[in-house]
Structures are given as structure tokens and as C-alpha cells.
Amino acid sequence: MYQSIDDPQDDISQESKASWRGKALGALVLIILGGAALYLLAGRTDDPQTQPSALAAQKASYRTAISEGAAPMRRARLQDFITTYPHSRYVKAAEAQLEVINSHEAARWREVTNNIYDTRLPLAEKTAVLDEFEQAWGAALLGGRAKEIAQIRQDISDAQDAPKTPDRSLEEGPSPIPDTITDTELAGGFTPAPPKPAPVLILAPTPQPVIELAVIAPKVRRNIEPRYPRKAVRSKVEAVVKLRLNINEKGKVAMAELVSVQAERYEKDFIKAAERAALRTRFHPKTIGGKAVAASGVTKTYRFTMEE
């Protein structure tokens, strides 16, 4: 009868193989876990605005802005959104809506300024027009015209303090002078004798001296620099705007009319900035023989250039 005897070396070999398999399996698990960690790290970003919570905040802020019913409040919230999230995916949409709102506001403001500087309108009507614009477009909100409105109110106040021309219109009603009194007679007095014909003298015309009055063109007394449009600054767009101004005898700009504009983009924004600056600029008025008079057709050019 034979008895099988196991070789100790075989047991050692089996144990070595099992230990090697365990180590290989552990190394494989470590490699998989390390790759997953590297993948997660590679997917992260240092930009806080790309985090899910930040994107949710941007979306909520944008929806809040566009849900505003009043245009002035919606414009203020959109401008605040662009300032707070300049790299958001919603910035272009916000800028497009701002451009539409600002276009309507600029057209209404142009009507207001035309009424304000119309010499035919009474001061009460001018004040009413300005109050209506201020209530409708919220001058105190972000993007409002608080400074321009305050300046115009000061101009209106100055005009009210100016001396007024007395009313010399005749009262309506029947005349107390009888119809029998001719235009050549003095009412209530004696009847004048008919005038004797004056002798006719033929004289040679005396040459009159030609008096040349000194004419001095308007000069800038207080220049107001235009505000560079924000969108043009970000896009590095330059422009040249030429305006034709009407200046009254007090040196104030009564009207600003566009002559030409040179810009690749944002022409309306550059024109609006130039018109605002022109209406706030003050001049030494045009004088003829030392007397201040109104002047029209005075050209002024505004250059919007990016500083190096």
C-alpha cells in the first residue's frame, strides 16, 4: 500500500501564486480609483461662475430682471446683472434687451429736450413734460438721467427768475373815440389845419459811412466730455460724431443736430453720448458789435478713442 506524500515546495508555490493574484488585483483597483480621481479633477474649474450653484444664481437673477413689468426697473436690473455676471451666458441676451429699452428711452428724451428748449412753450408746460418723463423712466434708478434732469430744472428756474416783458396788448371792447374823428385829428382837441405842402428839395445823396461791426464767433466756456458707451469700451470700438448746434444769446445749446457719425458698431450709443454732452456744454455767445446774439450751424466734433 502506497501513501501519497505532498511536496512542501508545492504548497509554497500555491501560496505565492495566490499572494501575487491578490497584489495584482489590489494594484488594478488602485489604478481604476486613481483614474476616476484624475477625471473628476480634470472636470473641475477654478471659475466660480461655472459651478452649478453659480449657474443657478445667474439664471434666477436674469429671470428676475426680465420679469420686471416697468421698463426703467427692468433696465436697472439688467445693467446690474451684466455688472455682477460679466461672463454669464445670458449677458448677450441682456445687452440686446438693454439696447431696445435704451432706444425707446432716448427717443422719448429727445422729444423732452426739444420741448424744453422750445421758446414758444410756457414754463409750466415744460416742467410738466419733464415731470412726466422723470416719473415714467425713474431718473433715480440705475441708468437714469438724474443729473441731466437736475441741470434742466436749474435752467428752467433761471428762466423764471429772468425779468419778464410787460404785457402791452390792448383790452378788447368798443372804442370810446367817436367814428367821426379821423386818424389825423386829436380826440377831444381842435381840428388841425391841413398841412401846407413842403417845398420839394432835390438833394444829392450823401454817402453814408460804412460801419463794420466786430463779429466774434461762439467759444466754449465749459466743455462737457461725452461718456464712452459701455458696450463700445468692452468691444474696443472707436467713433467720430459731428453735430450742428444752435446756441442762444446766453451761451446755452438750444438744439443739437447730427451731421455725421463714423463707427463700426453702436452708432446710436455714440450719437446719444455726444448729444448729451453737447446739450450740457456752455459757450461764450456770439457777439456782433459787443452785443450777444443767437448763433446757428455751429459744428462740434466728438472723438471717441481708446487710450493706449
LOTORNU-495857 format. One line per field, with one value per residue (C-alpha): y, x, z. Coordinates in nm, 3 decimals. Layout:
// residues N
y = Y|...
x = X|...
z = Z|...
// end
This chain:
// residues 308
y = 0.000|0.327|0.660|0.987|1.244|1.612|1.807|2.116|2.307|2.268|2.433|2.725|2.768|2.776|3.034|3.253|3.244|3.342|3.627|3.756|3.748|3.948|4.209|4.238|4.279|4.549|4.737|4.723|4.866|5.148|5.228|5.246|5.466|5.694|5.736|5.825|6.081|6.235|6.250|6.430|6.673|6.739|6.821|7.087|7.455|7.744|7.973|8.004|8.115|7.769|7.584|7.451|7.674|7.982|7.900|7.861|8.201|8.364|8.212|8.325|8.680|8.703|8.580|8.830|9.112|9.028|8.970|9.334|9.496|9.854|9.933|10.154|9.887|9.616|9.826|9.883|9.512|9.413|9.658|9.527|9.170|9.249|9.418|9.129|8.846|8.989|8.639|8.481|8.303|8.538|8.860|8.885|8.844|9.105|9.351|9.303|9.386|9.685|9.821|9.810|9.977|10.246|10.317|10.389|10.596|10.800|10.878|10.998|11.203|11.371|11.476|11.611|11.819|11.959|12.074|12.211|12.434|12.540|12.912|12.900|12.673|12.820|12.725|12.536|12.304|12.242|12.148|11.912|11.739|11.692|11.560|11.310|11.175|11.152|10.955|10.725|10.644|10.661|10.915|10.787|10.425|10.276|10.419|10.712|11.078|11.232|11.473|11.587|11.643|11.839|12.063|12.127|12.214|12.466|12.614|12.641|12.809|13.060|13.136|13.202|13.447|13.647|13.982|13.948|14.177|14.377|14.298|14.583|14.423|14.639|14.543|14.424|14.626|14.927|15.234|15.549|15.764|15.859|15.729|16.089|16.151|16.080|15.939|16.286|16.452|16.463|16.325|16.596|16.871|17.126|17.040|17.098|17.295|17.099|17.089|17.308|17.124|17.130|17.257|16.985|16.994|16.770|16.692|16.476|16.162|16.191|15.886|15.713|15.583|15.206|15.089|14.744|14.574|14.325|13.972|13.718|13.354|13.144|12.994|12.707|12.831|12.498|12.185|11.857|11.542|11.266|10.940|10.649|10.383|10.079|9.827|10.013|10.007|9.631|9.584|9.850|10.035|10.394|10.662|11.022|11.213|11.555|11.772|12.102|12.323|12.620|12.844|13.112|13.455|13.313|13.061|12.756|12.490|12.511|12.225|11.955|11.800|11.508|11.586|11.262|10.959|10.719|10.396|10.025|9.950|10.114|10.430|10.513|10.491|10.722|10.975|10.975|11.030|11.317|11.486|11.464|11.628|11.898|11.999|12.041|12.235|12.611|12.873|13.237|13.356|13.505|13.883|14.149|14.487|14.369|14.257|13.889|13.723|13.370|13.159|12.860|12.600|12.581|12.246|12.046|11.712|11.444|11.178|10.854|10.687|10.409|10.516|10.300
x = 0.000|0.138|0.082|0.097|0.318|0.272|0.580|0.616|0.751|0.413|0.235|0.478|0.422|0.043|0.067|0.296|0.054|-0.239|-0.040|0.061|-0.301|-0.411|-0.143|-0.229|-0.600|-0.520|-0.298|-0.573|-0.825|-0.582|-0.529|-0.908|-0.964|-0.674|-0.807|-1.151|-0.999|-0.797|-1.112|-1.304|-1.019|-0.987|-1.358|-1.335|-1.269|-1.146|-1.410|-1.686|-1.936|-1.929|-2.029|-2.387|-2.487|-2.344|-2.521|-2.848|-2.795|-2.723|-3.036|-3.251|-3.107|-3.164|-3.522|-3.590|-3.456|-3.662|-3.977|-3.991|-4.301|-4.173|-3.907|-3.692|-3.675|-3.608|-3.323|-3.174|-3.186|-3.036|-2.747|-2.690|-2.693|-2.432|-2.209|-2.242|-2.204|-1.995|-1.906|-2.250|-2.410|-2.709|-2.506|-2.570|-2.944|-2.941|-2.744|-2.990|-3.285|-3.099|-3.039|-3.412|-3.508|-3.241|-3.352|-3.709|-3.586|-3.351|-3.631|-3.856|-3.573|-3.512|-3.878|-3.850|-3.539|-3.698|-3.997|-3.777|-3.577|-3.876|-3.915|-4.282|-4.387|-4.470|-4.254|-4.539|-4.576|-4.201|-4.199|-4.494|-4.315|-4.003|-4.203|-4.381|-4.051|-3.897|-4.193|-4.209|-3.837|-3.720|-3.441|-3.302|-3.270|-2.953|-2.908|-3.143|-3.090|-3.087|-2.801|-2.944|-3.289|-3.142|-2.949|-3.260|-3.463|-3.194|-3.217|-3.595|-3.554|-3.308|-3.556|-3.831|-3.610|-3.536|-3.719|-4.044|-4.161|-4.470|-4.797|-4.880|-5.178|-5.492|-5.808|-6.092|-6.415|-6.574|-6.355|-6.457|-6.344|-6.628|-6.612|-6.625|-6.272|-6.025|-5.678|-5.527|-5.728|-5.665|-5.961|-6.107|-5.892|-5.920|-5.931|-5.587|-5.547|-5.448|-5.069|-4.905|-4.717|-4.348|-4.113|-3.951|-3.578|-3.370|-3.050|-2.768|-2.744|-2.487|-2.265|-2.309|-2.002|-1.980|-1.958|-1.813|-1.923|-1.688|-1.830|-1.698|-1.798|-1.912|-1.638|-1.658|-1.684|-1.749|-1.684|-1.853|-1.678|-1.910|-1.939|-1.789|-2.061|-2.000|-2.057|-1.816|-1.550|-1.579|-1.564|-1.291|-1.495|-1.399|-1.612|-1.627|-1.956|-2.010|-2.302|-2.453|-2.551|-2.786|-2.662|-2.881|-2.770|-2.698|-2.447|-2.671|-2.718|-3.078|-3.059|-2.812|-2.847|-2.646|-2.424|-2.229|-2.113|-1.829|-1.837|-1.822|-2.092|-2.309|-2.377|-2.690|-2.498|-2.223|-2.477|-2.669|-2.350|-2.240|-2.583|-2.592|-2.251|-2.342|-2.665|-2.473|-2.184|-2.183|-2.043|-1.950|-2.228|-2.172|-2.139|-2.189|-2.053|-2.029|-2.394|-2.472|-2.687|-2.804|-2.593|-2.688|-2.495|-2.202|-2.031|-1.866|-1.689|-1.663|-1.395|-1.428|-1.087|-0.949|-0.645|-0.338
z = 0.000|-0.107|0.069|-0.122|0.036|-0.070|-0.157|0.073|-0.222|-0.398|-0.103|-0.110|-0.484|-0.441|-0.167|-0.381|-0.672|-0.450|-0.299|-0.645|-0.766|-0.462|-0.516|-0.887|-0.809|-0.549|-0.795|-1.058|-0.810|-0.722|-1.091|-1.151|-0.845|-0.942|-1.296|-1.165|-0.930|-1.215|-1.430|-1.159|-1.100|-1.473|-1.493|-1.220|-1.290|-1.084|-1.230|-0.966|-1.227|-1.396|-1.077|-1.075|-0.784|-0.957|-1.283|-1.094|-0.928|-1.267|-1.420|-1.127|-1.139|-1.515|-1.490|-1.212|-1.433|-1.742|-1.537|-1.429|-1.579|-1.582|-1.843|-1.611|-1.339|-1.598|-1.743|-1.397|-1.312|-1.649|-1.604|-1.253|-1.385|-1.652|-1.394|-1.148|-1.403|-1.692|-1.824|-1.795|-2.088|-2.051|-2.099|-2.476|-2.428|-2.151|-2.369|-2.659|-2.435|-2.290|-2.640|-2.718|-2.388|-2.423|-2.781|-2.668|-2.373|-2.594|-2.842|-2.561|-2.409|-2.745|-2.752|-2.397|-2.471|-2.787|-2.581|-2.301|-2.536|-2.747|-2.679|-2.780|-2.491|-2.146|-1.849|-1.679|-1.979|-1.992|-1.624|-1.678|-1.967|-1.754|-1.456|-1.678|-1.815|-1.467|-1.332|-1.635|-1.660|-1.299|-1.302|-0.970|-1.092|-1.237|-1.588|-1.524|-1.610|-1.265|-1.344|-1.678|-1.526|-1.234|-1.478|-1.688|-1.378|-1.286|-1.636|-1.602|-1.264|-1.412|-1.690|-1.435|-1.245|-1.562|-1.598|-1.792|-2.073|-1.969|-2.146|-2.384|-2.554|-2.581|-2.399|-2.618|-2.632|-2.805|-2.854|-2.664|-2.958|-3.198|-3.551|-3.681|-3.555|-3.832|-3.790|-3.843|-3.566|-3.192|-2.997|-2.772|-2.923|-3.200|-3.564|-3.710|-4.029|-4.332|-4.361|-4.619|-4.886|-4.809|-5.077|-5.273|-5.250|-5.465|-5.285|-5.391|-5.176|-4.905|-4.885|-4.553|-4.376|-4.366|-4.007|-3.970|-3.651|-3.494|-3.512|-3.260|-3.302|-3.005|-2.788|-2.542|-2.184|-2.006|-2.206|-2.111|-2.225|-2.352|-2.164|-2.357|-2.420|-2.204|-2.482|-2.710|-2.437|-2.399|-2.778|-2.821|-3.085|-3.168|-3.331|-3.456|-3.416|-3.575|-3.455|-3.568|-3.272|-3.226|-2.941|-2.785|-2.666|-2.317|-2.449|-2.397|-2.664|-2.778|-3.030|-3.133|-3.481|-3.619|-3.918|-3.949|-3.749|-3.819|-3.619|-3.691|-3.430|-3.165|-3.371|-3.167|-2.839|-2.965|-3.102|-2.773|-2.570|-2.796|-2.785|-2.405|-2.377|-2.631|-2.454|-2.126|-2.280|-2.224|-2.465|-2.470|-2.704|-3.046|-3.037|-3.305|-3.209|-2.847|-2.830|-2.765|-3.032|-3.111|-3.345|-3.558|-3.754|-3.510|-3.565|-3.292|-3.332|-3.061|-3.099|-2.905|-2.899|-2.683|-2.480|-2.528
// end
